[in-house]
Amino acid sequence: MGMLKLSCIQIAIALLFFTQHTKSSIDTPPHPNNSIKRCIASERTALLSFRAGLSDPSDLLSSWKGDDCCQWKGVQCSNRTGNVVALDLPGSDCYHDDVSAGVLGGNINFSLIGLQHLRFLDLSCNRFNMVQIPEFLGSLHSLRYLDLSDSSFVGRIPSQLGNLSNLRYLNLNSYLGNTYSTDITRLSQLTFLEHLEMSSVNLSTVTNWVSVLNILPSLKVLLLYGCQLSTSPDSLPHSNLTSLETLSIEGNSFHKPITPNWFWDSTRLKKLIISSNKFYGPFPYEIGNMTSMVYLDLSDNNLVGMIPTNMKSLCNLEELWLMGNNVNGSVTEFFNRLPSCSWQKFRALYLSNNSLTGNLPTRLEPSLMNLIELDLGVNKLTGHVPLWVGKLTKLRLLSLYSNNLDGVIHEGHLSGLVSLEFLFLTDNSFAIKLNSTWVPPWNLSLLELGSCFLGPKFPIWLKTQTFLSILDISNTSISDIVPDWFWIMASTVDTLNMRNNRISGFLPSTMEFMSASIIDLSSNQFSGTIPKLPVNLIGLDLSRNKLYGPLPLDFGAPGLETLILYENSISGTIPPSLCKLRRLKLLDLSANNLSGSIPDCRENFNINISSLSIHTLSLKNNNLSGEFPVFLQNCQQLISLDLSYNLFSGTLPTWIGENLPSLAFLRLRYNMFYGRIPIELTNLVKLQYLDLAYNKLSGSIPKSFNRCMGMTLTGDKAGEFKNVIHAEVSIDTDKMIDYTEYFMVVTKGQERQYTREIIYMVNLDLSCNNLTGEIPEEVGTLVALKNLNLSWNGFIGKIPANIGSLVQVESLDVSHNELSGEIPTSLSVLKYLSHLNLSYNNLVGKIPSGDQLQVLGNQESMYIGNLGLCGPPLSNKCPEAGLIPTAANDHEDASDMVFYFVSMGSGYITGLWVVFFAFLFWTKWRTFCFSLYDSLYDWIMCQ
């Protein structure tokens, strides 16, 4: 909402006055004989040479012809001498990169050195791309006014500008931030300088900037916004900045306490802007000494506590900006500490994004009724909105969004706000109940009522708001059919947010004539087909509605960047006209009834697909068929691709690994792809999520998966994938489109939904295919993996011994294969492992023990189907050492051992039967043995 600052208007008026005053002072009074001198020939030649070096696509200098250069556009001559004294050639594109705007470019010709009487030079807001500020400008010694701001200059600021000792005004503001200076010492020679602006010029290596500028006694205005300054001395031995009235050093990085600081000694300051500088600490008591202060901006620092009581002495204060700090305490106490002596003048109060608590004051001092801007958003305010708000008849901006306010807003709160233009009430708990016949006294530009209670009927009073550029009525409990008048009213709205209601009806057939650039109608009950889209549309979200029928044959909207249509009932094929959306970055058509193959844009439009800038494409949960989409072949910026749960077939093309270098998330599960996994797939160095489950892939796992650095390197990837999985379009803090792609990930034995946190999931899922061969040891090098699923394939051999290197893995599933050998003991060191499944293989031997393995759930089920395993948690104990089978494939040795025991047992039984029959049938043997036993017994007992 910085765009709403009144100070911007005031500065513009002041600068206009200053410019006109300077320009008027350039000329001396007319000669007494009223003779007017014509253009001097040498200076005309210099001007023509200057023009020859320029590019002028808009023909701004078409008047530069003929002999009298004093009549040319932007040229002013002295009435006394005829010398060129002013060259006023500002462009018309100060805040945009619109090359079609009226701007000059090219080079600044050395011929300007011939204009030695030049006092005024303004080349601001042009496009001198990749051109340095010429050093020879420092030789135009008569210059008093030099403005080169926002003209796309690059490189070093020439120190020769310090030779312009007559300068009063110098503006080198670098809108694009492509200029720098390592030494500003020579600026101290500009002793007459009154206005200096070097905003966005890189001064990061300049540490003595305060002491250098302290030598300029005439300096009134100093603007150094965003210069990467890092030093701010506590004080100055002697301050010469006695004329300084405006100081703006916001957007730097001082990283120090707010006090002490040198600027607190400049008590004549009228305007102080030190926002976004990483100052910290309590609010400084020194504020109370700045009795001349009119405009004070301390916002977006880390200041804590309540404002000091001596602020009451700031009797000239008109605007106070404290947003984005940690102002805490009672909001009533805060109002009590404002200077009552300035209430009549007070115009703007910005307190958003703080920690103010309590109820708003029940009454407001009558003197404060001159407020024009009041921002109390994003605090911890409670209670009802007091009625005095409706008495602020001069109020243009009212912001109470994101608090805990409740109660009811009615006509008494709004009817007196006859000057209101901007109303922000989003994210509170109050209801807005207005009589159906009530007519607002205002016609707003911005209206944000998200999460307030407006429903259930459409608010009829919106019908009168014909100047709206932003309208947010999302999540407002509206359950109604869209009235025809609404689409007429909304036809001129630029940003329209109506998501999360129960609004029904059809999208208007005249939608293509709307002015909107952003539309979010998601999570409603709109039905019917999608009409042709508005020509200026950039973002559209129609997800979670009841739309049906085919996609439009002509989307319109050539500049569309975001198209979100998931969870509808859209049918038919994807039309070739989608190929025309060359700026499309995010496309989600998932969970519809789309069928057929995806068009090949090259065949339909004969275009270079590399011009597409799509980075997120989700077509999951449809009935799409055909081969892997060829139109993706040159989409170099594609990061996330989801074709899962469709009917795609064929082999995976080798060009995936070569032509999609940015791909990080690839999800193809539940299709009918067959053939081998192409080795070229492992060339995707950023790939961290690969899901090929439930296809018909065969062959072995490529050993070169360790090329995928996304699976081998750990680290924070939030910044890298910003606006890919999650994308939003915000106006101030209000999210007009808020999209998060969801992934269903099979991990830890169940299907889980991931949203924003998917960027931290490193996944390799090849389950439910026909893959064979051994699991390559290289899988153990994918140390960033959190989920590895190779189940339901035909893998043989041993589990790689280095599987314990997967130190990040949380879920490991190799069940339902033909794996053999012992379980690697390295599994026991996986401290993050929470799910393990080795079931239904041919594993043998003792199950390894370890702290992590002992705490896993479903202990026995992890190993079921492996008859050769033993030891806890299984019931079958392992044989003693030496009797433990060595390997499942040693069947011959096992058979020999069985034969040995069977032979020994049968021999033992045969021997027993021989002895038995001898006793039974041979009397002599029986008598002899019993006599022997009796003799032995008697001998033992007698001992």
FENTAKA-V821412 format. One record per residue. PSI is psi in whole degrees, 0 to 359 (NA if undefined). OMEGA is omega in whole degrees, -180 to 180 (NA if undefined). D_FIRST is the distance of its C-alpha to the first C-alpha in Angstrom with 2 decimals. Layout:
# FENTAKA-V821412
psi: [PSI:PSI]
omega: [OMEGA:OMEGA]
d_first: [D_FIRST:D_FIRST]
This chain:
# FENTAKA-V821412
psi: [9:334:345:0:130:335:329:319:319:318:317:317:318:317:322:316:316:316:311:322:318:315:322:334:354:318:144:160:150:150:145:330:9:19:136:120:142:170:138:133:317:326:328:319:319:320:320:323:323:316:325:333:353:156:136:72:334:6:45:332:33:339:356:74:161:176:329:91:343:345:0:153:129:357:133:133:159:130:341:316:339:357:146:120:347:137:102:92:55:147:180:20:60:334:8:164:43:103:345:351:164:93:157:155:200:219:152:111:145:344:338:340:341:351:67:350:5:125:339:123:117:108:26:159:34:192:72:67:133:28:135:154:124:139:330:346:337:355:359:74:345:351:133:339:122:118:109:22:149:42:20:29:157:166:197:138:122:132:342:342:341:351:350:73:347:0:135:332:125:120:112:23:129:96:322:355:35:8:160:165:137:352:117:19:322:348:339:347:349:70:343:0:130:331:121:123:124:33:140:9:131:109:29:334:358:112:345:25:323:315:326:312:341:346:354:94:339:355:125:325:125:116:110:53:132:44:7:31:147:355:138:103:153:324:172:139:320:123:122:357:55:344:355:124:330:124:120:109:32:161:27:190:80:332:58:167:150:335:141:154:146:329:344:344:348:74:353:359:135:334:121:119:108:34:158:46:3:33:152:169:181:161:129:138:337:342:323:344:349:66:346:356:129:323:120:122:109:19:160:46:204:56:139:158:200:152:149:154:334:4:345:344:356:76:353:2:131:328:135:120:112:15:154:31:206:50:121:169:187:134:330:317:322:312:326:336:355:148:111:334:347:6:327:332:345:127:322:135:113:112:17:159:53:199:36:142:174:183:150:149:142:337:156:142:133:330:337:3:358:4:137:327:126:114:110:21:158:58:202:39:145:176:192:161:122:157:340:340:322:356:3:80:341:0:126:329:127:120:116:17:155:57:194:33:146:196:208:134:123:188:327:335:341:335:334:355:66:343:3:136:332:121:118:106:13:148:56:184:17:162:143:104:109:142:141:340:359:136:120:146:358:164:100:157:322:131:115:110:19:136:10:166:110:331:190:343:156:129:115:332:343:340:332:351:81:357:8:135:333:128:121:109:37:147:48:18:29:126:84:163:139:122:154:324:334:316:330:313:319:355:338:1:138:321:121:121:114:19:162:51:196:45:135:177:183:151:142:142:342:16:327:344:1:157:358:144:338:127:127:107:22:159:53:204:33:143:181:191:165:121:179:140:160:144:333:6:134:320:134:128:110:20:157:52:201:35:145:181:181:164:154:140:333:109:331:208:65:341:13:130:331:123:113:112:18:158:56:199:37:134:184:193:165:120:150:340:343:333:340:343:74:340:2:126:327:123:121:107:19:161:51:199:34:147:177:183:163:132:147:106:331:324:324:325:359:49:163:108:342:346:346:143:24:134:344:123:120:117:19:159:54:196:34:148:187:185:173:131:119:333:345:355:328:24:81:339:2:125:320:125:123:108:18:159:53:199:28:148:185:183:158:125:147:337:350:314:344:325:358:65:342:356:126:333:116:118:112:16:154:57:200:34:144:178:188:158:116:135:329:339:330:359:353:90:336:356:124:349:111:118:104:18:154:52:202:36:146:182:195:169:128:137:349:19:342:355:338:92:337:339:352:342:135:160:175:118:13:316:325:325:23:137:20:295:325:131:142:152:117:144:113:240:4:120:111:326:126:97:133:119:140:146:134:112:127:108:148:34:9:165:124:146:128:142:250:329:357:336:343:357:121:115:136:108:108:20:158:51:198:36:146:185:185:155:117:147:335:338:328:347:354:68:350:353:137:339:123:117:109:19:161:51:201:37:142:179:192:157:131:136:333:17:336:353:347:72:343:353:137:334:127:120:111:28:163:52:198:36:147:183:187:160:126:133:340:343:332:348:0:94:342:356:124:354:127:132:109:15:156:58:200:38:148:171:184:136:128:151:157:155:316:321:332:339:358:145:165:55:307:325:340:334:0:148:7:92:339:1:150:169:167:141:8:156:330:125:154:140:164:165:137:342:4:127:140:323:153:337:6:53:327:315:321:321:319:320:318:317:322:312:322:318:316:320:316:325:320:317:318:317:318:318:325:314:319:312:327:317:326:319:341:105:320:317:319:316:319:315:316:324:318:316:320:317:316:320:313:319:318:318:332:348:NA]
omega: [178:179:-175:-175:176:-177:179:178:-179:180:-179:179:-179:180:178:178:-179:-179:-179:179:-179:-179:-180:-179:-179:-176:172:179:-178:177:-176:-178:176:178:-179:-180:177:-177:178:-171:-178:179:175:178:179:179:180:176:176:-180:-178:180:-176:165:-173:-175:-179:178:-179:-176:-179:-179:-178:177:-174:-174:-173:-179:179:179:-178:180:176:-179:177:-178:175:178:-177:-174:-177:178:174:-178:-180:175:-172:-174:178:174:-177:-173:-176:-170:-180:176:-177:-177:180:179:-179:-178:173:177:179:-177:175:-173:179:-177:180:180:178:-180:-173:176:-177:180:-175:178:179:176:-175:172:173:-176:175:-172:175:178:177:174:-175:178:-175:177:177:178:177:-167:-179:-176:172:-177:179:180:177:-172:170:-179:172:172:179:172:-174:172:-177:179:-180:177:176:177:-176:-170:180:-176:170:-174:178:-180:179:-179:-178:-175:-178:176:-176:179:-179:173:178:-178:180:-175:-175:174:-180:178:-177:-170:179:-174:180:-176:178:175:176:-177:179:169:-178:178:-172:-179:-179:-177:-176:-173:-179:-179:177:-177:179:-179:-175:-174:-177:-173:178:-176:178:-176:-179:-179:172:-178:-179:175:-178:-179:176:-175:179:-177:175:179:177:-177:175:-177:-175:180:-174:-180:-179:177:178:178:-178:175:174:-175:-177:175:180:177:-180:176:4:176:-172:-174:178:177:-180:-172:177:180:175:-179:-179:179:180:-178:174:-179:-179:168:180:180:179:178:-172:176:-178:178:-177:179:-176:-171:178:-171:176:-175:-178:-179:177:-170:175:168:177:179:-173:175:-180:177:-176:-179:-177:172:178:-179:-179:-171:178:-174:179:-179:-180:-178:-179:-175:176:174:177:174:-179:-175:-175:177:176:178:179:180:-180:-178:175:-176:-180:-179:-180:-174:-180:-177:-170:-175:-172:177:-179:-177:-176:179:174:-177:177:-175:174:180:172:180:-179:176:180:179:-179:-178:-179:-178:177:179:178:-179:-180:-178:178:-176:176:171:180:-178:-178:176:-178:174:-176:-177:-179:177:-179:180:180:-170:-180:-175:175:-178:174:-179:177:-171:176:170:177:-179:-179:-179:-175:170:180:-175:-179:178:-169:-171:-178:-175:-172:-179:-171:176:-175:-178:-178:-179:-174:172:168:-176:-178:176:177:-176:-177:180:-177:180:-177:178:-179:178:-178:174:-167:170:179:178:-179:-176:-176:178:166:-180:180:-169:3:-178:175:180:-175:-177:176:-177:-176:-174:-172:-180:-175:170:177:177:177:174:-180:175:-177:175:175:178:-170:173:-180:178:-178:-178:-178:-179:176:179:-175:-176:-180:-179:179:-178:-175:-180:-180:-173:175:170:173:-177:-178:-178:-179:171:-173:177:179:-176:-177:-179:177:-179:-169:170:180:178:175:178:-173:176:173:-179:176:-179:-179:-177:179:180:174:-170:178:-173:-178:-172:176:-178:180:176:177:-176:175:172:-180:-180:-179:-179:-176:171:-178:178:176:-179:-169:173:-177:-180:-176:180:-178:179:-174:-175:-173:178:167:177:-179:-175:180:-178:174:-174:178:-179:176:-179:-180:-176:-171:-179:-176:179:-177:178:178:178:-173:176:171:180:-179:-178:179:-179:180:-176:174:-174:-179:-180:-174:-174:179:-178:176:-174:179:177:176:-176:-176:177:178:180:179:178:-174:176:171:176:-177:-176:-178:-179:178:-171:-178:-175:179:-167:-178:177:-171:-176:-177:-179:-177:180:-180:177:-173:177:174:-178:179:-178:-178:180:176:-176:180:-177:177:-177:-177:-171:178:-171:-178:-173:180:-178:-180:-175:-177:-174:180:168:-179:176:-180:-178:-177:169:-175:178:-179:178:-178:174:179:-172:-179:-175:177:-179:180:-179:178:-174:175:169:-180:-177:-178:-178:-176:177:177:-180:-173:178:179:172:-178:-175:177:179:-178:-178:176:179:-179:-178:-176:-179:-177:-177:178:179:175:177:178:179:178:173:-174:169:-168:179:-177:-179:-179:169:-177:-173:173:178:179:178:171:-174:174:-178:179:174:179:180:-178:179:176:175:-176:-177:-180:-179:178:-179:175:-165:170:-177:178:-173:173:172:179:-178:-178:-180:180:173:-175:178:-179:176:179:178:-179:-167:178:-178:172:179:177:-178:178:-173:174:172:180:-178:179:178:-176:169:-177:-178:-178:180:179:177:180:-169:-179:-170:178:-179:-178:-176:174:-176:175:172:178:-178:-176:-180:-179:176:-179:179:-179:177:-175:-178:-178:-171:179:-176:178:177:180:178:178:-170:173:169:178:-177:-179:174:-177:178:-179:176:179:-176:-176:-179:-177:-176:179:179:179:-173:-175:-177:179:-172:-175:179:174:-171:-178:179:179:-180:-179:9:-180:-178:-179:-178:178:174:179:-178:-180:180:-179:177:-175:-178:-177:-178:-180:-174:-177:178:-180:180:177:-180:179:179:180:-178:178:-180:-179:-179:-179:177:180:-180:179:178:179:180:178:179:-178:-179:178:178:-173:-172:-178:-175:-180:178:-177:-179:-179:-177:-179:178:178:-180:-180:-179:178:-180:-180:-178:-179:-177:-178:-180:NA]
d_first: [0.00:3.82:5.19:5.51:7.64:11.11:12.69:12.15:14.29:16.64:17.20:17.92:20.38:21.93:22.45:23.91:26.21:27.14:27.89:30.00:31.70:32.51:33.75:35.83:37.35:38.46:41.33:44.31:45.82:47.94:51.52:53.89:55.63:52.39:53.21:50.25:50.55:49.90:48.13:49.99:51.36:50.49:46.86:46.81:48.21:45.55:42.80:44.45:44.72:41.04:40.24:42.64:40.59:37.34:36.18:35.08:34.37:33.03:36.04:34.04:37.14:39.58:40.72:41.95:45.62:48.56:49.96:47.68:44.58:43.36:42.54:40.46:36.73:34.81:38.06:39.03:42.45:44.11:46.18:48.75:49.31:47.75:45.93:42.52:40.15:36.74:35.29:31.94:30.88:27.10:25.95:23.42:21.42:19.24:16.31:18.27:21.56:23.12:26.75:27.63:25.69:27.88:28.25:31.19:32.32:35.48:37.01:37.18:40.93:42.93:44.34:41.56:43.66:45.95:43.48:44.47:43.55:39.94:37.63:34.36:33.00:29.63:29.27:25.51:23.46:26.58:27.64:30.47:30.19:32.21:33.60:33.82:33.39:37.03:38.93:40.93:38.03:39.07:42.27:40.75:41.67:40.95:37.21:35.05:31.80:30.73:27.46:27.46:23.75:22.09:25.48:25.95:28.66:29.89:32.12:33.16:32.20:35.69:36.94:38.93:35.96:37.10:40.12:38.18:39.26:38.39:34.68:32.34:29.17:28.41:25.30:25.66:22.04:22.38:19.47:21.26:22.51:26.15:27.75:29.14:31.44:33.82:35.15:33.59:36.67:37.68:34.56:36.39:38.75:36.16:37.17:35.91:32.39:29.75:26.57:26.04:23.17:23.74:20.29:20.58:24.35:26.00:27.71:28.33:32.04:31.74:32.42:33.69:30.71:30.56:34.34:34.38:31.70:33.31:36.16:34.17:34.96:33.32:29.87:27.20:24.02:23.53:20.59:21.11:17.82:18.60:22.35:23.51:25.10:26.76:28.82:28.07:31.33:31.84:33.36:35.12:38.85:38.32:35.10:35.45:31.79:32.77:30.87:27.50:24.78:21.57:21.13:18.27:19.35:16.25:16.39:20.14:22.39:24.53:25.35:26.92:26.86:24.56:27.82:30.09:28.28:29.48:26.57:27.35:30.50:28.69:28.73:28.24:24.67:22.35:19.15:18.75:15.99:17.35:14.48:15.14:18.84:20.48:21.86:23.36:25.50:25.39:23.44:25.69:28.08:27.98:24.77:27.19:29.03:26.16:27.24:25.93:22.31:19.89:16.57:16.41:13.91:15.50:12.68:13.39:17.12:19.82:20.65:22.56:24.08:23.58:22.71:26.07:28.04:28.59:25.04:26.78:28.18:24.95:25.92:23.79:20.44:17.75:14.43:14.23:11.66:13.32:11.03:12.67:16.17:19.08:19.30:22.01:24.37:24.39:21.40:24.11:25.40:22.03:21.89:25.53:24.87:22.48:24.52:26.22:27.39:23.92:22.91:23.84:21.41:18.50:15.36:12.25:12.40:9.90:12.15:10.63:12.68:15.81:19.23:19.71:22.49:24.53:24.21:22.05:24.40:26.72:26.47:24.23:25.74:26.18:24.96:21.41:21.34:19.73:16.29:13.64:10.50:11.38:9.56:12.46:11.44:13.52:16.40:20.01:20.27:23.25:25.21:24.55:21.83:23.67:24.57:23.34:19.81:21.39:22.70:19.52:20.44:18.02:14.91:12.29:9.63:11.23:10.05:13.15:12.80:15.08:17.57:21.26:21.32:24.20:26.37:25.89:23.32:25.48:25.73:25.99:22.42:21.05:23.71:22.92:19.26:20.44:17.39:14.82:12.52:9.83:11.53:10.73:14.14:14.65:17.21:19.21:22.89:23.21:24.71:23.55:26.87:27.06:30.28:30.95:31.72:28.61:26.71:23.13:22.84:19.51:18.55:15.02:12.75:10.90:13.06:12.96:16.22:17.29:20.18:20.80:24.31:24.58:27.88:30.52:30.45:27.83:26.01:27.65:25.14:22.76:25.36:24.12:20.51:21.33:18.11:15.94:14.18:12.96:15.39:15.82:19.13:20.20:22.73:23.27:27.10:27.66:31.22:32.07:32.92:30.23:31.32:31.87:29.57:26.57:27.06:27.40:24.16:22.34:23.94:21.12:18.27:16.60:15.62:18.02:18.41:21.60:23.00:25.21:26.88:30.42:29.73:32.74:34.01:34.11:31.46:31.82:34.24:31.94:29.11:29.59:28.53:25.08:22.09:20.25:19.23:18.53:20.76:21.50:24.51:26.00:28.20:29.45:32.84:32.45:35.80:37.50:36.95:33.92:33.79:32.81:29.09:26.59:26.99:23.33:22.93:21.65:21.56:23.81:24.77:27.78:29.31:31.37:32.45:35.93:35.76:39.13:41.04:40.61:37.57:37.06:39.43:36.69:33.17:31.66:28.12:29.29:25.91:25.68:24.62:24.55:27.24:27.87:30.88:32.65:34.72:35.78:39.28:38.83:42.26:44.06:43.56:40.57:40.74:41.08:38.14:35.91:37.07:35.20:31.80:31.91:28.24:28.44:27.35:27.61:30.30:31.43:34.34:35.95:37.88:39.00:42.46:42.25:45.60:47.36:46.60:43.45:43.82:44.47:41.98:44.33:47.08:45.04:43.03:44.71:41.45:40.61:38.89:37.62:34.91:33.43:30.55:30.82:30.32:30.63:33.35:34.60:37.55:39.15:41.10:42.37:45.82:45.22:48.28:49.67:49.43:46.50:43.99:45.02:41.83:40.15:42.62:40.36:36.92:36.45:32.92:33.94:33.18:33.82:36.59:37.85:40.89:42.43:44.41:45.58:48.92:48.44:51.67:53.35:53.09:50.00:49.70:50.12:47.30:44.70:45.23:45.20:42.57:39.81:39.17:35.74:36.99:36.40:36.77:39.76:40.87:43.97:45.69:47.83:48.83:52.22:51.83:55.12:56.69:55.88:52.56:52.24:52.43:49.82:47.27:47.44:46.04:42.55:41.65:38.25:39.79:39.25:39.64:42.73:44.04:47.16:48.74:50.91:52.03:55.49:54.98:58.13:59.35:58.24:55.00:54.25:54.91:52.12:49.20:48.69:47.09:44.01:42.11:39.54:42.42:43.84:40.91:38.84:35.39:31.70:30.77:27.29:25.66:28.30:27.75:23.98:22.90:26.62:27.71:24.21:21.55:18.21:15.57:12.14:8.97:6.47:9.47:11.35:14.35:15.47:18.60:20.04:23.44:25.98:29.45:32.26:35.60:38.82:40.66:44.31:44.59:46.57:48.81:46.26:43.43:40.00:36.55:34.09:30.42:28.01:30.81:32.94:31.74:33.92:36.92:39.65:42.12:45.40:46.94:50.08:51.73:53.93:55.16:58.60:57.96:61.02:62.25:61.35:57.93:57.39:57.04:53.95:52.03:52.40:50.31:47.16:46.16:42.53:43.73:42.78:44.59:47.86:49.68:52.88:54.68:56.98:58.19:61.55:60.93:64.06:64.97:63.57:60.06:58.96:59.92:56.62:54.59:53.83:51.65:48.87:47.45:44.16:45.83:45.29:47.21:50.39:52.45:55.53:57.53:59.91:61.14:64.49:63.54:66.41:67.30:66.02:62.49:61.05:60.93:57.65:55.88:56.37:53.93:50.86:49.02:46.06:48.41:48.03:49.75:52.93:55.16:58.38:60.35:62.95:63.96:67.21:66.13:68.86:69.46:68.03:64.39:62.58:61.49:58.33:55.90:53.21:55.74:57.21:54.04:53.21:53.62:56.34:58.59:61.57:59.69:58.16:61.69:63.51:65.53:66.60:70.27:70.88:68.28:69.45:68.45:65.73:63.93:66.61:69.84:72.19:73.11:73.63:77.35:78.66:78.24:80.43:80.42:76.86:76.59:75.12:73.40:73.23:74.70:77.83:79.68:83.08:83.21:82.23:85.10:87.61:86.56:86.98:90.42:91.46:90.69:92.32:95.48:95.73:95.40:98.00:100.42:100.08:100.86:103.86:105.28:105.10:106.95:109.74:110.33:110.34:112.93:115.12:115.29:115.94:118.80:120.40:122.36:123.35:119.73:118.69:121.61:121.01:117.26:117.67:120.46:118.27:115.37:117.80:119.20:115.75:114.74:117.91:117.48:113.83:114.60:117.54:115.67]
